[in-house]
Amino acid sequence: MITHWFMFILFSPVFVKLACAFHYGREDLDVIGLSFRKDIWVKHIQLYPDAGHKPNLTPMHVCLLKKAGEQGRAFTFDIATNLPCSVTLQPGPDNAGKACGVDFEVKTYIATEADPEEKLDRKDTARMTVRKIQFAPDATGAPGPRADICKSFMMSDKPVHLQASLEKEIYYHGDPINVNIKVKNETSRTVTKIKIIVEQTTDVVLYSADKYTKTVLSQDFGETIDANSTFDKSLAITPLLAENKKKRGLALEGRLKDEDTNLASNTIIRAGMDKEVLGILVSYKIKVNLMVSSGGLLGGLTASDIQVELPLILMHPKPQGKRIFVLFSCFPPPRVETSKGEGDLLSDRLIDPTVQ
């Protein structure tokens, strides 16, 4: 909800704007003429006086309009399908202000025109950040990725075969990932350790060619594979944000206020989409590493490794049933007391409770 004194807005147009923007610097530097924000997509609607915007009212619209009374104004936005999802690069512990990333902001404001050139007074605006999430596509039934390698060692005429695979193409955030590992050790060496690493690669394509790779999971398994033996086992891993809270630059799904989020989902690029418009591209890969010792007194010093890589897709499952998200504005709504003091409110994501 948005609050302003009714007499003040009686003769002033009121607009609402939905903007998808890319932030790559602190907002407080704008005062010295440096702008670190680039709008990717913007849409305006005039709420007052009535300019003909007539959204199809959902049951939630109707419910809120009854509570708001005659001064209520309902609106909806249709978001373009080619826009990026919300992504935030995790700031360091000493960083303040808006984090680098792509976000969606709804702002209602009083102005003489929809896109005023002058800076709006803070008391004439109310804003809210919303999050755009892409759900996983329907399962295709195709098998997961598989990789294998055969490596020979000095002073050994036979190799070590390593094969790693995943059970499916797409995994959901928080679900365990079973990595199937098969090893055929035909050498006189011993595999002393298996390590599985999950890496996140963030490619900032909007303003530069920056690419960052962060390890989100590194787990050792005390599995030993003796010389001239085989190994076939499934090892479970679960990459979580909870284990990476202090890693600066890690890509997360956009935050809403101070609520917890999770690791950013993979960026799915459809045919015909412009990569630059997406702003930030996120991908994952799994590395399976075998530490092979040569044995003897110098076994640890002369150890070598074998490694394969698998692509990983992390996403959200499609919600069960249909969900309706409504953005709603009311003039004048009630004022409330918050932890930060009395202030203007703008409704957050709303889910229609009448739809199961």
C-alpha positions as CSV (number, residue, x, y, z in Angstrom):
1,M,0.0,0.0,0.0
2,I,1.1,3.6,-0.6
3,T,0.2,6.5,1.7
4,H,0.1,10.2,0.9
5,W,-2.1,13.0,2.2
6,F,-5.2,12.9,0.0
7,M,-5.4,16.7,-0.2
8,F,-1.9,16.9,-1.6
9,I,-2.5,14.5,-4.4
10,L,-6.0,15.7,-5.2
11,F,-4.8,17.8,-8.1
12,S,-1.5,15.9,-8.9
13,P,-1.2,13.0,-11.3
14,V,-0.1,9.7,-9.7
15,F,1.9,7.2,-11.7
16,V,3.2,3.7,-11.0
17,K,6.3,2.3,-12.7
18,L,7.8,-1.1,-13.0
19,A,11.5,-1.1,-13.9
20,C,14.0,-3.9,-14.5
21,A,17.4,-2.4,-13.8
22,F,21.1,-3.4,-13.5
23,H,23.0,-2.0,-10.6
24,Y,26.8,-2.1,-10.5
25,G,27.7,0.6,-8.0
26,R,26.6,2.4,-4.9
27,E,23.5,4.7,-5.2
28,D,25.0,7.4,-3.0
29,L,27.6,8.1,-5.8
30,D,24.8,9.4,-8.0
31,V,25.0,12.7,-6.1
32,I,28.4,13.5,-7.6
33,G,27.2,12.8,-11.1
34,L,28.2,9.1,-11.4
35,S,25.3,6.8,-12.3
36,F,25.8,3.1,-11.6
37,R,22.3,2.0,-12.8
38,K,21.1,1.0,-16.2
39,D,17.4,0.5,-16.9
40,I,16.8,-2.6,-19.0
41,W,13.0,-2.3,-19.2
42,V,10.6,0.3,-17.9
43,K,6.8,0.5,-18.0
44,H,4.5,3.3,-16.7
45,I,0.8,3.4,-15.8
46,Q,-1.1,6.5,-14.7
47,L,-3.3,5.7,-11.7
48,Y,-4.8,9.1,-11.0
49,P,-6.6,10.8,-12.5
50,D,-8.0,7.8,-14.3
51,A,-6.3,7.4,-17.7
52,G,-8.1,4.3,-18.9
53,H,-6.1,1.6,-17.2
54,K,-8.6,-1.2,-16.5
55,P,-7.0,-4.4,-15.3
56,N,-8.9,-7.6,-15.2
57,L,-9.8,-7.8,-11.5
58,T,-8.9,-11.0,-9.7
59,P,-10.6,-12.1,-6.4
60,M,-7.6,-10.6,-4.6
61,H,-8.1,-7.2,-6.3
62,V,-11.8,-7.3,-5.3
63,C,-10.9,-8.1,-1.7
64,L,-8.4,-5.3,-1.4
65,L,-10.6,-2.7,-3.2
66,K,-13.3,-3.4,-0.6
67,K,-10.8,-2.7,2.2
68,A,-9.3,0.4,0.5
69,G,-12.6,2.1,-0.3
70,E,-13.4,4.5,-3.0
71,Q,-9.8,5.8,-3.2
72,G,-8.3,2.4,-4.1
73,R,-6.6,2.0,-7.4
74,A,-5.8,-1.5,-8.8
75,F,-3.1,-2.1,-11.4
76,T,-1.3,-5.0,-13.1
77,F,1.9,-5.2,-15.2
78,D,2.7,-7.8,-17.9
79,I,6.4,-8.5,-17.7
80,A,8.1,-9.2,-21.0
81,T,9.2,-12.9,-21.2
82,N,12.7,-12.0,-22.5
83,L,13.7,-10.1,-19.3
84,P,16.3,-11.5,-16.9
85,C,15.6,-13.0,-13.6
86,S,16.5,-11.3,-10.3
87,V,20.2,-11.9,-9.5
88,T,22.2,-10.2,-6.7
89,L,26.0,-10.5,-6.2
90,Q,26.5,-11.2,-2.5
91,P,28.2,-8.1,-1.0
92,G,31.1,-8.3,1.4
93,P,30.5,-7.9,5.2
94,D,31.7,-4.2,5.0
95,N,29.8,-3.2,1.9
96,A,26.7,-1.0,2.3
97,G,24.0,0.2,0.0
98,K,22.3,-1.6,-2.9
99,A,24.2,-4.7,-4.1
100,C,25.3,-5.3,-7.7
101,G,22.8,-7.2,-9.7
102,V,19.6,-7.2,-11.6
103,D,16.3,-6.3,-9.8
104,F,12.7,-5.3,-10.4
105,E,11.3,-2.3,-8.6
106,V,7.8,-1.0,-8.4
107,K,7.6,2.7,-7.7
108,T,4.5,4.9,-7.3
109,Y,5.1,8.6,-7.4
110,I,3.4,12.0,-7.7
111,A,4.7,14.0,-10.7
112,T,3.5,16.1,-13.6
113,E,4.6,13.5,-16.2
114,A,5.2,9.8,-16.3
115,D,9.0,10.1,-16.8
116,P,10.0,13.4,-15.0
117,E,13.5,14.7,-15.7
118,E,13.9,16.3,-12.2
119,K,14.6,14.1,-9.2
120,L,11.5,13.2,-7.3
121,D,11.2,14.2,-3.6
122,R,11.4,11.1,-1.4
123,K,8.1,12.0,0.3
124,D,6.3,11.9,-3.0
125,T,7.3,8.3,-3.8
126,A,6.8,4.8,-2.4
127,R,8.8,1.8,-3.8
128,M,9.1,-1.9,-3.4
129,T,11.5,-4.5,-4.8
130,V,9.9,-7.6,-6.3
131,R,11.7,-10.8,-7.4
132,K,11.3,-12.6,-10.8
133,I,12.1,-16.3,-10.7
134,Q,12.3,-18.7,-13.5
135,F,10.9,-22.2,-12.8
136,A,12.4,-25.4,-14.2
137,P,11.0,-26.6,-17.5
138,D,9.1,-29.9,-17.6
139,A,11.2,-33.0,-17.2
140,T,12.1,-34.5,-20.6
141,G,13.0,-37.9,-19.2
142,A,16.5,-37.7,-20.8
143,P,19.4,-39.1,-18.8
144,G,21.7,-36.8,-16.9
145,P,25.1,-35.8,-18.1
146,R,28.0,-38.2,-18.1
147,A,31.8,-37.8,-18.5
148,D,34.6,-40.2,-18.4
149,I,38.4,-40.1,-18.7
150,C,41.2,-42.7,-19.0
151,K,44.6,-41.6,-17.6
152,S,48.0,-43.3,-17.6
153,F,50.8,-42.6,-15.3
154,M,54.6,-42.6,-15.5
155,M,56.1,-46.0,-14.8
156,S,52.8,-47.7,-15.3
157,D,51.7,-49.4,-18.4
158,K,48.0,-49.5,-17.5
159,P,45.5,-46.6,-16.8
160,V,42.9,-45.6,-14.4
161,H,39.4,-45.2,-15.8
162,L,37.0,-42.7,-14.2
163,Q,33.4,-42.2,-15.1
164,A,31.0,-39.8,-13.4
165,S,27.3,-39.2,-14.1
166,L,24.1,-37.6,-12.8
167,E,20.8,-39.3,-12.6
168,K,18.8,-36.4,-14.2
169,E,19.2,-33.1,-16.1
170,I,17.8,-30.7,-13.5
171,Y,18.0,-30.5,-9.7
172,Y,16.0,-28.3,-7.4
173,H,17.6,-26.0,-4.8
174,G,18.1,-27.8,-1.5
175,D,17.7,-31.3,-2.9
176,P,20.6,-33.8,-2.6
177,I,22.5,-34.5,-5.8
178,N,23.6,-38.1,-6.3
179,V,26.9,-38.3,-8.3
180,N,27.4,-41.8,-9.6
181,I,31.1,-42.6,-9.8
182,K,32.7,-45.7,-11.4
183,V,36.4,-46.3,-11.2
184,K,38.5,-49.1,-12.7
185,N,42.0,-48.9,-11.3
186,E,44.3,-51.2,-13.4
187,T,47.5,-49.7,-12.0
188,S,49.7,-50.5,-9.0
189,R,48.7,-47.2,-7.4
190,T,46.0,-46.5,-4.8
191,V,43.3,-43.9,-5.0
192,T,43.4,-42.3,-1.6
193,K,40.6,-39.8,-1.8
194,I,37.6,-38.7,-3.8
195,K,36.8,-35.0,-3.8
196,I,33.6,-33.4,-5.4
197,I,33.5,-29.7,-6.1
198,V,30.6,-27.6,-7.2
199,E,31.5,-24.3,-8.9
200,Q,29.3,-21.4,-9.8
201,T,30.3,-19.2,-12.8
202,T,28.8,-15.7,-13.1
203,D,29.2,-14.0,-16.4
204,V,28.5,-10.2,-16.3
205,V,27.7,-9.5,-19.9
206,L,25.8,-6.1,-19.8
207,Y,28.7,-3.7,-19.3
208,S,31.8,-5.8,-19.6
209,A,33.1,-9.3,-20.1
210,D,33.7,-10.0,-16.4
211,K,33.5,-13.7,-15.4
212,Y,33.7,-14.9,-11.8
213,T,34.0,-18.5,-10.6
214,K,33.2,-19.3,-7.0
215,T,33.3,-22.7,-5.2
216,V,30.0,-23.3,-3.5
217,L,30.8,-26.8,-2.3
218,S,34.0,-28.8,-1.7
219,Q,33.5,-32.2,-0.1
220,D,36.1,-35.0,0.5
221,F,35.0,-38.6,0.7
222,G,37.3,-41.0,2.4
223,E,36.9,-43.7,-0.2
224,T,40.0,-45.8,-0.9
225,I,40.4,-47.7,-4.2
226,D,43.2,-50.3,-4.1
227,A,45.4,-51.2,-6.9
228,N,43.9,-53.5,-9.6
229,S,40.4,-53.1,-8.2
230,T,37.1,-51.4,-9.1
231,F,34.7,-48.9,-7.4
232,D,31.0,-48.2,-8.2
233,K,29.1,-46.0,-5.8
234,S,26.7,-43.0,-5.6
235,L,27.9,-40.1,-3.5
236,A,25.4,-37.4,-2.3
237,I,26.1,-33.7,-2.2
238,T,23.9,-30.6,-1.5
239,P,25.2,-27.1,-2.3
240,L,23.6,-24.6,-0.1
241,L,23.8,-20.8,0.5
242,A,24.0,-21.5,4.2
243,E,27.6,-22.7,3.7
244,N,28.6,-19.7,1.7
245,K,27.2,-16.7,3.6
246,K,30.5,-14.8,3.6
247,K,31.6,-15.4,0.0
248,R,31.7,-12.0,-1.7
249,G,30.5,-12.0,-5.3
250,L,28.5,-15.1,-5.1
251,A,25.4,-14.9,-7.3
252,L,22.1,-15.2,-5.4
253,E,18.5,-14.8,-6.3
254,G,17.4,-11.2,-5.6
255,R,16.7,-10.4,-2.0
256,L,13.4,-8.9,-0.7
257,K,14.4,-6.7,2.2
258,D,16.4,-8.8,4.7
259,E,14.8,-12.2,4.0
260,D,17.0,-15.2,3.2
261,T,17.3,-16.3,-0.4
262,N,19.3,-19.0,-2.1
263,L,21.9,-19.6,-4.7
264,A,21.0,-18.1,-8.1
265,S,19.3,-20.5,-10.5
266,N,20.9,-21.4,-13.8
267,T,20.2,-18.9,-16.6
268,I,18.1,-20.5,-19.3
269,I,18.6,-18.8,-22.7
270,R,15.8,-19.3,-25.1
271,A,16.2,-19.1,-28.9
272,G,16.4,-15.5,-30.1
273,M,17.1,-14.0,-26.7
274,D,19.8,-11.3,-26.5
275,K,22.4,-12.3,-23.9
276,E,23.3,-8.7,-23.1
277,V,19.7,-7.9,-22.0
278,L,20.0,-10.7,-19.5
279,G,22.7,-8.8,-17.6
280,I,24.1,-11.6,-15.6
281,L,24.4,-15.3,-16.7
282,V,24.8,-18.0,-14.1
283,S,25.9,-21.6,-14.6
284,Y,27.2,-24.5,-12.5
285,K,29.5,-27.4,-12.9
286,I,30.5,-30.4,-10.8
287,K,34.1,-31.6,-10.7
288,V,35.0,-35.1,-9.6
289,N,38.6,-35.5,-8.5
290,L,40.5,-38.7,-7.7
291,M,43.8,-38.3,-5.7
292,V,46.1,-41.1,-6.9
293,S,49.2,-42.0,-4.8
294,S,52.2,-43.9,-6.2
295,G,52.8,-45.6,-2.9
296,G,56.0,-46.1,-1.1
297,L,57.8,-43.5,1.1
298,L,57.3,-40.7,-1.5
299,G,53.7,-41.7,-2.3
300,G,52.2,-38.5,-0.9
301,L,54.8,-36.3,-2.6
302,T,54.4,-37.9,-6.0
303,A,50.6,-38.1,-6.0
304,S,48.6,-36.9,-9.0
305,D,44.9,-36.5,-9.7
306,I,42.3,-37.4,-12.3
307,Q,39.4,-35.1,-12.9
308,V,36.1,-34.9,-14.9
309,E,33.5,-32.2,-15.1
310,L,29.7,-32.4,-15.4
311,P,27.3,-29.5,-16.1
312,L,24.7,-28.9,-13.4
313,I,21.4,-27.2,-13.6
314,L,19.9,-25.8,-10.3
315,M,16.4,-24.3,-10.5
316,H,13.0,-24.1,-8.7
317,P,10.2,-26.6,-9.3
318,K,7.0,-25.3,-10.9
319,P,4.5,-24.5,-8.1
320,Q,1.5,-26.8,-7.8
321,G,-1.6,-25.0,-9.0
322,K,-1.9,-21.5,-10.4
323,R,-0.6,-18.5,-8.5
324,I,-1.6,-15.0,-9.1
325,F,0.7,-12.1,-8.1
326,V,-1.0,-8.8,-7.7
327,L,0.5,-5.3,-7.2
328,F,-2.0,-3.0,-5.6
329,S,-2.0,0.7,-4.8
330,C,-4.4,2.6,-2.5
331,F,-4.9,6.3,-1.8
332,P,-4.9,6.9,1.1
333,P,-4.1,3.6,2.9
334,P,-3.5,3.3,6.6
335,R,-0.2,4.2,8.1
336,V,1.6,1.6,10.2
337,E,4.4,1.5,12.7
338,T,7.4,-0.6,11.6
339,S,10.7,-1.4,13.1
340,K,12.2,1.6,11.2
341,G,9.5,4.0,12.3
342,E,6.3,5.3,10.7
343,G,6.5,5.2,6.9
344,D,4.9,4.5,3.6
345,L,4.0,1.0,2.6
346,L,3.8,-0.7,-0.7
347,S,2.3,-4.2,-0.8
348,D,4.7,-7.1,-1.4
349,R,4.0,-10.2,-3.5
350,L,0.4,-11.3,-3.0
351,I,-0.8,-14.8,-3.7
352,D,-4.5,-15.3,-4.4
353,P,-5.7,-17.5,-1.5
354,T,-8.8,-18.5,-3.5
355,V,-6.7,-20.4,-6.0
356,Q,-5.6,-23.8,-4.9
